[in-house]
Amino acid sequence: MTSGKEVKNNGRRTLLQRTFHENPRNAEQAYYHGLVTFVDDIRIVNLSEMGPKLEKHPLFPDRTNVEFAQITGENTIRMRVWERGSGITQACGTGACATAVAAHLTGRTGRTVNVVMDGGTLTIEWDEATGHISMTGPAVKVFDGTIELRE
């Protein structure tokens, strides 16, 4: 589900698509994923400047994830991600799903799209009959680590 809202940020007007996901374990519970902003040219978005400002905007007292997206072709979306509390990340699967749904609901794409992110491309399909969203793409190991826990 998405809802649209226009906000001012540093004197600039931005139309925001807020996205929600249902909790599959409890149909009455939903969580707020984040914010999808469609732009004409993603290359000129200063993500390190705009991301934290939108993440901490007064509309989002618990902060929010931010996705900037550009429709680059029929059913192809270029997306960049600012993760709440982390900053710029290479990709976000739930953000890609949210962006695909917002793009379809606003008439920009069909129900099956390729979402191209800095970390790779995912194919997102939103099934009309079931409402289920499927995500297909590569998975790669990006980190090994060790942590010591105090007892």
Beta strands, then each sheet from edge to edge (+ up, - down):
strand 1: 2-9
strand 2: 12-23
strand 3: 26-38
strand 4: 65-73
strand 5: 76-83
strand 6: 87-89
strand 7: 112-117
strand 8: 120-126
strand 9: 133-136
sheet 1: 1+ 2- 3+ 4+ 5- 6+
sheet 2: 1+ 2- 3+ 4+ 5- 7- 8+ 9-
end
